[in-house]
Every structure is written in structure tokens, then in C-alpha cells.
């Protein structure tokens, strides 16, 4: 079986028909799935210059599909961290730790993942590392 290529966590892969475009996460408003209006216009201009056959309606639909792709990604990640919190509260600290570490690989600024990692480490007796992770979680949550 062929291994699936690792996707760049700084982009959302959006397909529109046969067209496949990587949309930068910086295009979206904060941690929402909405694309900032100025970024949407820049994205439409870029797509129109590269693919002149795209209609205005196709460009509008592409923006909607990009927002839906981000929404789906957010929902998938929320579900993942809910599982990590459940593992933590169930006493499965190793699993919670592994899940939080994976989440941090994908989203290094996820305060929730840092918190779960910190609490898991503390429960596993790795208190120094746990406090470091908890401090990171706190600083990230203050920056929101």
C-alpha cells in the first residue's frame, strides 16, 4: 500500500472540480473557518489570473469550499482533542499525552493541546515538563 503524503499543516487543501489549491491558514480570521474579506478578494484575483476560465460564480463557490474545508478541519480537530481529554480524565495518561503531542505537531499554538499535554505529564510524574507545557498553554490562551 502506498503511504499517503504528509500534508503541510500551514495550508488547507481545497479542491474545486479538477483544480487543487493550497489555501494558507493566514487567510482565515483567527481560529475561525471564515476567510477575511480582503484575503478572499486576493485569493479570487490570484485564481482568476492563473485560471482565466473560472467564472465569478466559480470563484465565489471556491471561497465557500475553502471555508467548508476549514470548518471540517476544525471539527475533526475538536473531536480529536475531546478524545484526548476523555483519555486524560479516564486515567489513560499515556494515550492523552500521545494525542496531545500529535495535535501540537499539527497545530503548535493549540492551547488546549498544551494543557492536556501538561496535565498528562504531571499525572505521569514528569512534573517539570508538565509545568513547562502548562505554562505554554496559559501563555497561548492569553494571546487569544
Secondary structure, DSSP 8 states (H G I E B T S, - for coil): --------TTEEEEEETTEEEEEEGGGBSTTSS-B-HHHHHHHHHHHHHH-TT--HHHHHHHHHHHHHHHHHHHHHHHHHHHHHHHHHHTT-HHHHHHHHHHHHHH-TT-HHHHHHHHHHHHHTT-HHHHHHHHHHHHHHHHT-
